[in-house]
Amino acid sequence: MLDAKTKVSKATIRRIPLYYRAAQQMQQQGIRRVRSDKLAEIIHIPSATIRRDFSSFGELGKSGYGYSVATLVEEFGQLLQVQSPEDIALIGVGGLGAALIENNFRRNPDLDIVIAFDHDPAKINTSIGDIPIYSFAELKQRLPKGVHTAIVAVPSSSQASVIPQLEAAGITAIMTFAPQPVACKPTTTIRYIDLTSELQSLLYVAHQKQKA
């Protein structure tokens, strides 16, 4: 298990959910052990990177013997704190927000969008599937008790006004698709998802492969 004092790179942290999902799938298939080279084929991450990442988390396996799939599920599950489902609020039900509700983390039963908010009168007091959509002005009154995580899918111009209201309602973990950082409380954790940067990174890697 990871020691509290151990420093783990942000890149490694981003890969933990991939490792966890792959281990879950292998466990469901009855696979008991997996080598890094086989795992590399499944998740398309170099085996050297996998071994380096896993070394950050203690003795997960032995050289030449592979890793216990059950141990990977347990260890990464603890790191991701998936012992109980995480209910999530969605802010902004435009094209992206609606797509997120439709998908609603089908591959991960530990994450669940349970409520959505928007400013559009045409969307307020409607629903997508079984997810109700309320006015953002009613955030404090409508936010279910125990929901501390939000996904923000609003235009960049609206983000600066949305974040403080989320914090005031008790939200402490925020994922936003507006790439510009905004001021927040020290107790708030924000993850910025910049789709433009992600696409540019993808194209760079694709072009490098074509040159090789």
N, C-alpha and C positions, 0 to 999 in steps of 0.2 A: 504493500500500500504506500501511496505517496506521503512522504514526510512533510509536515506543515512548513518546514523551513526550506524545502527544496524549491529551487527556481525552475519553472518550466516555461519554455518559449511560447509566445503567442501562436506561432505556427503549429506547434505540437498540440496546444489546447484546441485549435480549430479542427485537428484531425481526430480527436478523441471520439466525437459522435460517429465518425465513419468506422472506426475500429469497433465501437460498441454495436452498431447496427450489423456489421459483418459477422461479429461473434454470435449475436442473437440468431441470425439466419443459419449459421453453421450448426448451432445447438439444435435448432428446430429440425435440421436435416439429419441429426444423429451423429454429427462429426464430433469426435472427442478431443483430437489434437490437430494443430495446424502449424506448419512451418512458415517462416517469414516470406519465403519465395512464393508459396502458394497463396498466402494472404495478399501479397503484392499483385498477383494476377487478378484477384477478385476486386480489389479496390483501386487498382491502378496507381499505387504509390510505391516507389522503389523500396526493395527489401532492406537496403541499408538505412533508409529513413525510418522504416518501421522498427528495426532493431534499436536504432538510436532513441526513438521516441519511447519504446518500451523500457529501455534502460533507466529512464527517468522515474519509473514507477516501481523500482525494486526488482526482485527476482520473480519475473513472470514466466520464465522458461529457461531451458538449458540449451547451449549450443549443440546443434545436430539432433536435438530431441524434439524441438518445437514447443508450442505453448498449449496449455490446457484451455480448451474453449470455455469450459465452465468457469475457470478462474478469470479469464478475460471478461466474460459477461458480468461476473460479480464485482471485479475491481473497477472496471469502467462504469458500471452501473452506480457504484458508490461515488465515484468521482463526479458523475453527472447528477447525482442526488435524485435518482429515479425511483426511490423506494415508494413514493406516492405520486400520483398524477399532478402535473402543474397546470392549473387553469390560467387562461390567458385572455386579456381584453384586446380587441382590435380597434384601432382608431383610424377611421377613413375607409369607406366602403366604395371606392371607385373601382376601376378595372382591376388593379393589383389587389386591393383589399378583398374584393369579391372572389377573386381566384384563390386567395389564401383561405377564405372560409370554405370554399368548395372542396379544396384539398384537405384542409384541417388536419395536417400531420398524420395522414392515414398510415404511414410507415412507422409511426412512433405513438403507441397508445398512451405514453406517459405525458404527452403534450396535447392540450385541448383548448381551442378557442371556444369560449363559453358565452361571450357577449361582444357586441360591436357598437360603435358610436360614430355618428356623422353629423354634418351641419345641413345636409340637403333635406328639405322638407319632404321631398318625394320618397326618401328612403326611411325617414324616421317613423318608428312604430310599425315597421314591416319586419320581414325576416328572410334569411337565406337558409333553406333547410330548417333546422331547429334552432338556429342562432338568431336571437332577437337583435334588432338594431334600434338604438335610442338616440335622442339628441345629445350631442356632446355637452350641452349646457346642463344636462342632468347627470353628469359623470359621477359626482359624489353620492348622489342619492341612489343611483342604479348599480354602481359597481358592487358585485357580490363580495361578501366578507371573505377574506383569505386570498383574494386575487391581488398579487403584487407585481405581476409581469404584464407588459403591454407591447404590442407591435404597432408601430406608427407608420401608416401608409398614406400620408398627406403630402401636399406640395411643399417644397423647401421653404416657401415664403410663409407657411403656416406653422412650421415646426417650432420656432422660438416661442410662440404663444401657447402651444400645446403642452410642451414638456413641463413647465411650472405647474400647470393644472393637474397633470398626471401625478406629479410629486405631492401636491396638496391632497390628492385623493388617496395617497398611500402606496402608489406605484414606486418600486425601487429598482426594477430591472426593465430596461427599454431597448427594443431593437427598432431602428428606424432606417427607412430607405432614403431619407434626405441626407446627402453626404456632408453637409456643412456642420461642423461641431457647434454645439450650443452650451451655454453655461448651465450647470446643474449642481445639485447638492453633493457634498462629499460622499454621502451615503447612497447616492444613485449611481448605478452602473448602466452605461449606454453603449450599445454596439451599433456602429454605423455601417450599413450595407450600401456600398457605392457600385451600382450595377454597371456603370460606365467603366470604372476601373477594373472590375472583374472581367468584363468583355475584352478590354484592351489586353489584360494579362493572358486571357485565353488565346487571343489572336497572336500575341507574341510567341507563346509556346508552340502554337500550330505552325507559325512561320519558321521557327527554329527547327522543328522536326522536318519540314520540307527541304530545308537547306542541308540537313545531315546526310 
